[in-house]
Amino acid sequence: MNQELLYKAATYCSGSEHCISEVQTKLTAWGAESDEIQPIIDYLLQEKYIDEDRYCRAYVNDKLRFAKWGRIKIRYMLQVKHLNQFAIQDALCAIDDEQYQTILADLLRAKMKSLRSVDPQQRNLKLIRFAASRGFEPNIISQVIKQI
């Protein structure tokens, strides 16, 4: 095992949460051969530098709180990273529904201020489209629009 690459990967993982696919991409960019990558990944998993359950929880928390993404978009982005479906589902189930709806309501109120449309139907369609592009579920979007 290449000790220099192992050290770089451990440092990379200790700085913030990363998943296996991100570490593999980084190792490849650093010039690691394909047969060197798996032993490094195995070591990082064994020593808990990489934990995909922990990564999913952190990713969901960050994207919900800071990027204000909905469950659909978060799930899709985690699937793109080839993460375990059970870990994704567990992390998404940990989202507090009240907080989730509050985030969506705040987003929609802010968006409503920027809309120039006077027609309520057209305004609602724009709000629905906006919330859907953020990855929120249609049934929750309609509930929140009725509340605000």
Secondary structure, 3 states (H helix, E strand, C coil): CCHHHHHHHHHHHHHCCCCHHHHHHHHHHCCCCHHHHHHHHHHHHHCCCCCHHHHHHHHHHHHHHHHCCCHHHHHHHHHHCCCCHHHHHHHHHCCCHHHHHHHHHHHHHHHHHHCCCCCHHHHHHHHHHHHHHCCCCHHHHHHHHHHC
